[in-house]
C-alpha cells in the first residue's frame, strides 16, 4: 500500500493544522478531522463523546477528557489522523479495546484514535489464515471464526481488544498448544509516523515484524493482523472452586500441571485465581480448558490433581471459544483498576510464597478494594513457540524451565486511595522478588499486558533486545512521534515514573 504523507497533504489536513494557533493544536486537528470525516469525530459537547469516555475498562481512563475521539474506517484514515496530529504537534492516543488499567489509550486534551470501526475478520479461501483488524473484541472475533470451524490463540476474557493484547504478547487458552498470540501472527499492516502504510512480515520489514511481536505501541499503528488459523470446535472447560484451606494443595496441583503435566498434554490450559475478602479468607477458582471435548461428568486426565484437592464446586462442559470468553467478565467502567506483575522460575514453594505474601499484604486494603491474585505459567511449549518465524523480543525463548508469573489485580473506587493501592502492590512485588532471589529463581521478565505504569516491561526483555527495539523504533520513526506525541503506554525511550 502506498498511502503516504503526500496524499494527506493533498487532502488538506496538514495544511490546516500547520496554520493553526499553537496554543490550541488539538482543537485545530480535531476540527480538520471533523470537516473531513464529520460522522466519525466526536467532540466534548456530543452524546457519543460521553459514551466513548465510559467505554474504557478502568475509570482511571474514563475520567480523562480528550479534545476529541476519531473513529477511522481504514488504514488510510488512520494515516490521515497520524499525519494531522504530527503536523499540528497534537498529542494522541490509540485505542483498541481500552483495556489498559492506567492512562494509555486516552489522553487529556489530545486526540484519541479509536479503532472500533476497524473490526473486520476475513478468513482466507484456503482457511489457513485470518486477517483480523485491531478494533474488534475477542468475544466478537471468535463467533465469526467459529462459523468456519476455526479459531486463533487470542484473548481469554470478554472485553479484551485485539490490538493491545496482540502487541503486548497475548496469552490464550490454547497457548500451550499453539503459543502466544503474537507468535501466531504472520503479518502486520502498519501505519508509520510519516503516514506510510507498510506490511511487515518475515520477508518484508522483518526487523519491524520482530519488534511488533511484544514491542507495543512504539513503532506505528497496526491496522491489520494476519493470524494462523486453526481447526477448532468446542473446548472442554472446567471451573473448580476451592476454600481457603485448600490453598497449599491447589497451588501445588497447578505448579505440577505447569511443570510436569502440560508437556504431556499440549491441549490443556489453565489459570488459578484467588479472590481476597474483607470479611473472611480468600477463595480460589481454577479455570481449566482442553482443546478436545469430553463426555458429561468427565474431565481430562491431565487435571486429575485439581479434582483430588477437593473443590467445593465444579462446573464443567464443552463450549466454543467465544462462550468461554463471554463467561469471564471483569466489569468495565465501574472501578479504578490496577494490574501489577512479576515472574520467577517455576517452583512449588515459591508459588506458595507468592500466595502467602499476597494474602498477607492484601489485608491492608481489603476494606475498600477488591483484589485478585492470578497465578499463571509460561509452559515449556509456549517458550519453544517463541522461536517461530524469527522469534520475538521478549527474551523468553532462551528459558529452559517453565516460568511462573502473577497478576496482582486490584479494583477500587476513590482516587484518594490510588497511592495506597500502588504502594501495596509494589510491596507485594518486592517481597515476591526477594523470595525468588533468595532461592536463586528470580526473573527480570514482566509480562507487558499485566504490567503497571510503575514497571518497565522492556527492561525485562534484556538489555540487548531493548537496544535493538530502540534502534528499530528510530529507523521507522526517526522523529520519535510514537515516543513523544503518543505518550501513553510503555515507551522504549523512557522509564516508568517513580511511585
Secondary structure, DSSP 8 states (H G I E B T S, - for coil): ----HHHHHHTTHHHHHHTS-GGGHHHHHHHHHHHHSTTTEEETTSHHHHHHHTTSSSHHHHT---SEEE--SSHHHHHHHHHHHHHTT--EEEESS---SSSSS--TTSEEEEGGG---EEE-TTSSEEEE-TTSBHHHHHHHHHTTTEE-S--SSTT-BHHHHHHT----TTHHHH--SGGGEEEEEEE-TTS-EEEESSSSSHHHHHHHTT-TTSS-EEEEEEEE-EE---EEEEEEEE-GGGHHHHHHHHHHIIIIIGGG-TTEEEEEEEEEETTEEEEEEEEEEESS---TT---GGGHHHHHH--SEEEEEEE-HHHHHHT----SSSSEEE--EEEEE--HHHHHHHHHHHHHHHGGGTTT-EEEEEEEEE-HHHHHHTTGGG--TTSGGG--S-EEEEEEEEEES-GGGHHHHHHHHHHHHHHHHHHHHHTT-B-----GGG--TTS-TTGGG-HHHHHHHHHHHHHH-TT-HHHHTS-SS--TTS-----
